[in-house]
């Protein structure tokens, strides 16, 4: 029997189509032939192919906009939003309009064209987490900005145009709708129960263990109860925190470990998988919220949206998250 499951943190329903239940081998994905480094602007030695760097983790003695970097952040050459200008909100009849002011940055994760985030050594991966936080803390000083989204597109099915390992950051002058939905659902839960819904989810997932795929001192990873897509993974800090900027330096290594371990399980379970991940945190004008909890969502691109999904907003997931957790753990231990 199919099940309708509700996510208490989002207030949204999902159809878990148990009778269509899939195995990892059911998702046959073609190998994406690497394009190679010949025309890649992110490779070491091609620093003049990108806009001047905003920030970088560098080896001692190396010079800005030259070789010797470990992690490098540059403005997107073709930005969705631009840092220059004023917002100038205005109306055209019943329609609202504002200038496309914001920020769009690229975090180049490694100078090695063929390296993947999940295979980097833990110290290097921790430096990427440090860069995420540093750019987040710097940009939130800008009073024009209301939200900062950090995300990664891996593979062509996930919208990646370049194969060199990189993440992106877009800062917006408004809070995105999906984040508003999460904030509202979490607030309703808090008003009714007096507790953070994410903290309750963490407690229950640790207690039940059916969807828990990784845990360390500071973080855990689960396949959410109302997973929207097969092998969806959610990463959360075990200690309540709504503001990603609060993350301590000592937690960067454990966050990198959690994210790398989750991605390694996913890639081993479903070879050649494309995925997106994104980080949701509190809005910049309300950083410390008792009912909200920052988190990372990993969304594999294994299914397609069709008429029902577009028309209803309901997603059909053919793989129960309990089975997904089992397959991921088997991949980890296999």
Order of alpha helices (4+ residues) and beta strands (2+ residues): beta-beta-beta-beta-beta-beta-beta-alpha-beta-beta-alpha-alpha-beta-beta-beta-alpha-beta-beta-alpha-beta-alpha
